Amino acid sequence: MAIARDLIGLGIGVLVSSALGWSATMPAGAQLSPPPEETLPLRIDIESTASDTQERADRLLRAAMEFVSNQQTLRFEAEITYDNVFSTGEKAQYTAYQETTLQRPNLLRTDYSGNLRATRFFYDGRSATLQDTDRQFYATSPAPPTVDETIVALRERFNVRLPLSNLLSSDPYALIAPQIESSRYLGLSVVNGLPCHSLLFVGKDVNFQIWIVADGDPVPQKLVINYKNLPGSPQYSALFVNWDFSPAIAPDTFAFVAPEGVGRVRFIPSTDDLP
């Protein structure tokens, strides 16, 4: 079963000296004496520390989601990897590439190419079209007047889920936050050559980790989603590259024109009980 759905712990560990390479050789029969009381490390209030890191993680996630949602136009590319779990239990990692262009409130284009499919999606404020470039067909349906409503309508009516669609919402934090049960700030790491805050969020069915630029605008750089309750606990990862918040957009970017020889099919109404 391929995992292509879009969004969306760790115990407190104790490091010992040998794990860090701080071991020493002691004479035979020697005993290790505790250090004087005044040199013992200060006791850490674990509950307070956990609360602080959770608040920081939530604050950074909200800032990043608000920054993205405040952009009237944007374009990004994503280098995607995801696990495909076979019915026999084996798990293989597949790859994909996605380019997304958004102009709020009612224009969207995504181009997706991966191991299992190659598709293009067009939304022009009036209709939504999904083209399968491998199998040479497309489907078109009347659509609501905004990107937010269209994403929901496609999912509910046809079970069509656009990868990374939560990021395209007018309020992505409001979509993501209800799924979070706990969170943790993991520290700084480098992604795409940039210092980033690393954040972990734990949910009932899904955990996700996101890396957000630490200096300047809080732009997401990487996302990893773990579907922990599905067989094989598959992961989905997106590395974001080439963010552009003032892209030059060609007039025909969002308009679909059927290529010659490409057949038209209809969207099949969903029978999925899930929203």
C-alpha positions as CSV (number, residue, x, y, z in Angstrom):
1,M,0.0,0.0,0.0
2,A,1.5,3.3,-1.0
3,I,1.3,6.2,1.4
4,A,0.6,9.4,-0.5
5,R,-1.6,11.1,2.0
6,D,-0.8,14.5,3.3
7,L,-0.5,15.6,6.7
8,I,0.0,15.0,9.4
9,G,7.4,10.1,21.7
10,L,10.7,10.4,22.6
11,G,11.7,9.5,26.1
12,I,14.1,11.7,28.1
13,G,17.4,10.0,27.8
14,V,20.3,10.0,30.2
15,L,23.8,10.3,28.7
16,V,26.6,8.4,30.6
17,S,30.2,9.2,30.3
18,S,31.1,6.1,28.4
19,A,28.5,6.9,25.8
20,L,30.3,10.2,25.2
21,G,33.8,8.6,25.2
22,W,34.7,10.0,28.6
23,S,35.8,6.7,30.0
24,A,38.9,6.3,32.2
25,T,40.9,3.4,33.4
26,M,40.9,2.8,37.2
27,P,43.4,0.9,39.2
28,A,42.3,-2.6,40.4
29,G,40.3,-2.5,43.6
30,A,39.8,1.3,43.4
31,Q,36.4,2.6,44.3
32,L,34.6,5.5,42.7
33,S,33.8,8.2,45.3
34,P,31.1,10.7,44.8
35,P,32.1,14.3,44.3
36,P,31.7,16.7,47.1
37,E,28.2,17.9,47.6
38,E,28.8,21.4,46.3
39,T,30.1,20.1,43.0
40,L,27.1,17.9,42.2
41,P,25.2,19.0,39.1
42,L,22.0,21.1,39.7
43,R,18.8,19.0,39.6
44,I,16.7,19.7,36.5
45,D,13.0,20.2,36.8
46,I,12.0,17.8,34.0
47,E,8.4,18.7,34.0
48,S,9.2,22.4,33.7
49,T,11.7,21.7,30.9
50,A,9.2,19.6,29.0
51,S,6.6,22.3,29.3
52,D,9.0,24.9,28.0
53,T,10.1,22.9,25.0
54,Q,6.5,22.1,24.1
55,E,5.5,25.8,24.3
56,R,8.5,26.7,22.1
57,A,7.8,24.1,19.5
58,D,4.2,25.2,19.3
59,R,5.1,28.8,19.0
60,L,7.7,28.1,16.2
61,L,5.2,26.0,14.3
62,R,2.5,28.6,14.5
63,A,5.0,31.3,13.3
64,A,6.0,29.3,10.3
65,M,2.5,28.4,9.3
66,E,1.3,32.0,9.7
67,F,4.3,33.2,7.6
68,V,3.4,30.8,4.7
69,S,-0.3,31.6,4.9
70,N,0.4,35.4,4.8
71,Q,2.0,35.0,1.4
72,Q,-0.4,36.0,-1.4
73,T,1.7,34.2,-4.0
74,L,4.3,31.5,-3.6
75,R,6.1,28.7,-5.4
76,F,8.1,25.8,-4.0
77,E,9.6,22.6,-5.0
78,A,9.7,19.5,-2.9
79,E,12.0,16.4,-3.1
80,I,9.8,13.6,-1.7
81,T,10.6,10.2,-0.4
82,Y,7.9,7.8,0.9
83,D,7.7,4.2,2.0
84,N,5.7,1.7,0.0
85,V,4.7,-1.2,2.2
86,F,3.9,-4.4,0.2
87,S,1.2,-6.8,1.2
88,T,4.0,-9.3,2.0
89,G,5.5,-7.0,4.6
90,E,8.5,-5.7,2.7
91,K,9.0,-2.0,2.6
92,A,10.6,0.0,-0.2
93,Q,11.4,3.7,-0.4
94,Y,10.1,5.5,-3.4
95,T,10.8,9.1,-4.6
96,A,8.9,11.9,-6.2
97,Y,9.3,15.5,-7.1
98,Q,6.6,18.2,-6.8
99,E,6.4,21.8,-7.9
100,T,3.6,23.9,-6.5
101,T,2.5,27.4,-7.5
102,L,-0.2,29.2,-5.5
103,Q,-1.9,32.6,-5.9
104,R,-4.5,33.2,-3.2
105,P,-7.4,32.9,-2.9
106,N,-8.3,31.0,-6.0
107,L,-5.4,29.8,-8.2
108,L,-3.3,26.6,-7.8
109,R,-1.1,24.4,-9.9
110,T,0.9,21.4,-8.8
111,D,3.1,19.2,-11.0
112,Y,4.0,15.8,-9.4
113,S,6.3,13.1,-10.8
114,G,7.1,9.9,-8.9
115,N,7.5,6.2,-8.9
116,L,3.8,5.4,-8.9
117,R,2.3,8.3,-10.9
118,A,2.9,11.5,-12.8
119,T,0.2,14.1,-12.6
120,R,-0.6,17.7,-13.0
121,F,-3.3,19.6,-11.1
122,F,-4.9,22.8,-12.3
123,Y,-7.4,25.1,-10.4
124,D,-8.5,28.4,-11.9
125,G,-11.2,29.5,-9.5
126,R,-13.9,27.8,-11.4
127,S,-12.9,24.2,-12.2
128,A,-10.4,21.6,-10.9
129,T,-8.5,19.4,-13.4
130,L,-6.3,16.4,-12.6
131,Q,-4.2,15.1,-15.5
132,D,-2.4,11.8,-15.6
133,T,0.5,12.4,-17.9
134,D,1.6,8.8,-17.8
135,R,-1.7,7.2,-18.9
136,Q,-2.8,10.2,-21.0
137,F,-6.2,11.1,-19.5
138,Y,-7.7,13.9,-17.4
139,A,-10.7,14.6,-15.3
140,T,-12.4,18.0,-14.7
141,S,-15.0,19.1,-12.2
142,P,-16.6,22.3,-11.3
143,A,-15.0,23.7,-8.1
144,P,-15.7,26.1,-5.3
145,P,-14.4,29.7,-5.5
146,T,-11.4,29.3,-3.1
147,V,-8.3,27.0,-2.8
148,D,-9.4,26.0,0.8
149,E,-12.8,24.9,-0.3
150,T,-11.6,23.1,-3.4
151,I,-9.0,21.1,-1.4
152,V,-11.8,20.0,1.0
153,A,-14.3,19.3,-1.9
154,L,-11.8,17.1,-3.8
155,R,-11.1,15.1,-0.7
156,E,-14.7,14.6,0.4
157,R,-16.3,14.1,-3.0
158,F,-13.7,12.2,-4.9
159,N,-11.1,11.1,-2.3
160,V,-8.5,13.1,-4.2
161,R,-5.8,14.3,-1.8
162,L,-3.2,16.8,-3.0
163,P,0.2,16.2,-1.4
164,L,1.3,18.9,1.1
165,S,-2.1,20.6,0.7
166,N,-2.2,21.7,4.4
167,L,0.6,24.1,3.6
168,L,-1.6,25.8,1.0
169,S,-4.5,26.5,3.3
170,S,-5.3,30.0,4.5
171,D,-4.8,28.8,8.0
172,P,-2.6,25.7,8.1
173,Y,-1.9,25.9,11.8
174,A,-5.7,25.5,12.5
175,L,-5.7,22.3,10.5
176,I,-2.6,20.8,12.1
177,A,-2.9,21.8,15.7
178,P,-6.0,19.7,16.6
179,Q,-4.0,16.5,15.6
180,I,-1.2,17.3,18.1
181,E,-1.1,15.6,21.5
182,S,2.4,16.6,22.5
183,S,5.4,18.4,21.1
184,R,9.0,18.9,21.6
185,Y,11.8,21.4,20.6
186,L,14.8,19.2,19.6
187,G,17.4,22.0,19.0
188,L,19.2,23.4,16.0
189,S,20.3,21.4,12.9
190,V,21.3,22.2,9.4
191,V,19.0,21.6,6.4
192,N,19.6,22.9,2.9
193,G,22.8,24.5,4.4
194,L,20.6,26.6,6.7
195,P,20.4,26.5,10.6
196,C,17.0,25.2,11.4
197,H,14.8,24.6,14.5
198,S,14.0,21.0,14.7
199,L,10.5,20.3,16.1
200,L,8.7,17.0,16.9
201,F,4.9,16.7,17.2
202,V,3.1,13.6,18.4
203,G,-0.4,12.7,17.5
204,K,-2.7,9.7,18.0
205,D,-2.1,8.1,14.6
206,V,0.6,10.3,13.1
207,N,3.9,11.8,14.3
208,F,5.7,14.5,12.3
209,Q,8.9,16.4,12.5
210,I,9.5,19.7,10.8
211,W,12.6,21.9,10.3
212,I,12.1,25.7,10.2
213,V,14.7,28.3,9.3
214,A,16.1,29.8,12.5
215,D,17.4,33.1,11.1
216,G,15.1,35.4,9.2
217,D,11.8,34.4,7.8
218,P,10.5,31.1,9.5
219,V,10.3,29.1,6.2
220,P,9.8,25.3,6.4
221,Q,12.8,23.4,5.0
222,K,11.9,19.7,5.7
223,L,8.9,17.6,6.8
224,V,8.8,14.0,7.9
225,I,5.5,12.3,8.7
226,N,5.4,8.9,10.4
227,Y,2.1,6.9,10.0
228,K,2.9,4.9,13.1
229,N,-0.3,2.9,13.3
230,L,-0.3,1.7,9.7
231,P,1.4,-1.7,8.9
232,G,5.1,-1.2,8.6
233,S,4.9,2.3,10.2
234,P,5.6,4.0,6.8
235,Q,7.2,7.5,6.5
236,Y,6.7,10.4,4.1
237,S,9.4,13.0,3.8
238,A,9.5,16.3,1.9
239,L,12.6,18.4,1.5
240,F,11.6,21.9,0.4
241,V,13.8,23.7,-2.1
242,N,13.6,27.0,-4.1
243,W,10.9,28.7,-2.1
244,D,9.8,31.9,-4.0
245,F,7.4,34.4,-2.5
246,S,7.2,36.7,-5.4
247,P,7.4,34.3,-8.4
248,A,7.0,35.4,-12.0
249,I,3.8,33.6,-13.0
250,A,2.9,33.0,-16.7
251,P,-0.7,33.9,-17.6
252,D,-1.6,30.3,-18.5
253,T,-0.1,28.7,-15.5
254,F,-3.4,27.8,-13.9
255,A,-5.4,27.2,-17.1
256,F,-5.7,23.6,-18.3
257,V,-5.9,23.0,-22.1
258,A,-6.3,19.4,-23.0
259,P,-3.4,18.2,-25.2
260,E,-4.2,16.5,-28.4
261,G,-4.8,12.8,-28.0
262,V,-5.5,12.9,-24.3
263,G,-8.8,11.3,-23.2
264,R,-11.3,12.7,-20.8
265,V,-12.7,10.6,-17.9
266,R,-14.9,11.6,-15.0
267,F,-14.1,11.8,-11.3
268,I,-15.6,8.9,-9.5
269,P,-17.5,9.9,-6.4
270,S,-15.9,8.7,-3.2
271,T,-17.3,5.8,-1.2
272,D,-14.7,6.4,1.6
273,D,-16.4,6.9,4.9
274,L,-13.5,9.1,6.1
275,P,-13.8,12.9,5.6
